[in-house]
């Protein structure tokens, strides 16, 4: 059973939860002006696990034939037959069912918007077949996390939630463009769309830099909107430094440092922004 669980966690890339979850918690604490009620935090966590697991399951099902052809992904569970398509589909249904249950337990607006969220996070997996803007759809998928968490706590949508969502959209779009640098030739050979495949490596890196600059602007706008102070500003400064370091790594070392730039740097950034935001709210 442990081996089976490990296979499922590998399929959904569970460690990558570190990207969206801290920003979801950031949306929750901003809405609450501090630490939200424990029941809200519990169901936000359940919703995050359900939505992300379901979305990754759909992604693996949609790409299973492409993953079999790509040397970088052919060892994944579905191409290797360690999980069958039927098992993966059952996993998706259970995951989205868990998400709908969590949305129901949070509040009526969350439950009403939950099907829209499922449609967006599931639809992303197919957009690479017809548009290079697929990176933006992934960004929108992750941006739903802080917006949804804000709604879960406040019961409505507020301007800080939208700005934080825009920051996450731009941040995710930027690092997904960088991640796509690994598959430029594969995408071109198989008529798949991505910004690096369309514009080349240099063009892709330039567009990623622009999106990350927009990320910094959106995070800065949260200072007046969320009545945030010097602790948050310190966290913002750290995040800007991390984004600069990410692009410096790729400029200096190329794809050899892509995993460090992608996972380590962005993981630290997301956790750091949550902790500095929470610290600012508690100390302020």
Secondary structure, 3 states (H helix, E strand, C coil): CHHHHHHHHHHCCHHHHHHHHHHHHHHHHHHHCCCCCHHHHHHHHHHHHHHHHHHHHHHHHHCHHHHHHCCCCCCCHHHHCCCCHHHHHHHHHHHHHHHHHHHHHHCHHHHHHHHHHHHHHHHHHHHCCCCCCHHHHHHHHHHHHHHHHHHHHHCCCCHHHHHHHHHHHHHHHHHHHHHHHHHHHHHHHCCCCCHHHHHHHHHHHHHHHHHHHHHHHHHHHHHHHCCCCHHHHHHHHHHHHHHHHHHHHHHHHHHHHHHHHHHHHHHHHHHHHHHHHHHHHHHC
